[in-house]
Amino acid sequence: MAEREIFCERLRRRRMALGYNQRTLARLLDWKPSTISHYERGRYKQSMSFARLRQVARALATSTDYLLGLSSDPGPIPEEHAFAEDVP
């Protein structure tokens, strides 16, 4: 699997494991839902900055290594994470 595909799949998989839909994750990151969709489908036009990658990892309670395919351990699902109804 190519690096881009790994990132796309792991982003989607972790988002779903936390029970987030694309809109919820977008709100947590202060992004547009279409941006999440583009990243998950591999249709983004430019590379993600390190700051943005760290922001995504924090929102998904995982490591950048996991998202980039350098680790196979996404980490535990935190007991207390923002559910859809908690996000404004």
Beta strands, then each sheet from edge to edge (+ up, - down):
end
